[in-house]
Amino acid sequence: MDVNPKEDGDARSGIQVIARAASILRALKNENDGLSLGQIAERVDLPRSTVQRIVGALQSEQFVIAASPDRGIRLGPQLAALAEAAKIDMTEKLRPFLTDLAKRTRETVDLAVLRGKRLVFIDQIPGTHRLRTVSQVGETFPLTDTANGKACLAKLGEKERSAVFANEDVSGEHVNVLLDELERVRETGLAFDRDEHTDGISAVGAAFFDRQGDLYAISLPTPSSRFKLQEGKLAEHLLQTLKQIERLELVNVRR
């Protein structure tokens, strides 16, 4: 097949413009007060004239707007509209995997998301055992004594962890014990609650980020008498579910 050199050159030029526009948009991320054309040019390592030409095109589509009459350029409303349209309902996407996990284990499966310094339950698949655990969607839970909470803590940075410890009044030797436990969670991908949060209930949990940076956790809360007998099997099933979810390419399990 013959390739028209002009068409090939135009295609490459178009791809380059898109890449440069994307770099400009990324440079403006979190810059609510805006950046001048010179500041943008310096950050993206492009000539000011090139930046001015691309910014002009982005302004015409409202992808960027004037930050103020004298304060440069900031991201525009059309980007927010596109972001909202692209937003993925993780509860809907994950529910088939949660349902399958509940079917394989016959245990209750909980899905939670980290909001501030607390976990919020956003979905639950009830188990089929006569004796099973039940929580309310919308209920909040601490992080330092729950399986899903510790799984999330293991994904957080030191500053965020310290804020959680302070919020939940964790101090002294308990902090060192918990930090050692979180190191094991990072190594295995699994966290455990053995009668810590509620007497008679134990759980295994795992956490992952979605592509927007939100932190989710899946857990299998189980009556402790049954958990002691099934702990290894439940952990294996949860890891299998994590691998299945990872193939969606909507989450980042290893981050």
C-alpha positions, 0 to 999 in steps of 0.5 A: 500500500502506497503512503502519501508522504504529505498525508503521513507528515500531516498525521504526525504533525497532528499527533504532535499538536495533540501531545503538546496540548495535553502537556499544557493541560497537565501543566495547568492541573491544580493551578487554580490561580492560573499560569502566564503563557511564559510560565506554561512555556517554561513548564512544558519546554516549548516556545512561547509562540507555540504555547500561545497558538495552542492555548488560543485553540484550547480557549476557543473550545473552552478547554482553558479560560482566562484565570482573571483579567490579569492572571493568565490561563486556567483549565476551563469548564469543558474539561469538567464536563468531559471528566464527568461524562467519563466518570466510571461507576465503580460500584456497578463495574465491581458488583459482578466480581463481588457477587462471584466472590460471595457465591464462591465463599458463601460469605458476605462481601463488602465494598468500601471507599475511603472518604477523608479518614473513614471508610464508607460502605458503598455496596454489600453482597450478603452471604448465604450461610444462616449465620452471617454478618451484615452492615448498612450501606452508608455506614462508616468504619475506622481504619486501624482495627478493620481488615479493609481499613488496614488494607487502605492504610497500607496504601497511604503515605506516611503523612496520611497514615499519621493523620489517621492514627491521630484521628483514631487516637492510636499512639505509643507501642500500638503505632509500632505494632500497626506499622509492622502489620502494615508492612506485611499487608504491603507484602501480601496484599491482604489485611486481617481483622481477628476479633479486633473491631467487633468481638466474634467477627473476623475478616480479610480485606484488600485495597486498590486505587481506581484510575481517578485515585480513589481508594477502595477496599473489598472485605469478607467479614465472617463469624470468627468461629468459621473464619478460623477454619476458612481463613486460608481459603477466603484469602485465596478467593479474595486474591483471585478476585483481585486478579480478575478486577485488575484485568479491567484496567480500571484499577491499580492494585499494585500502586 
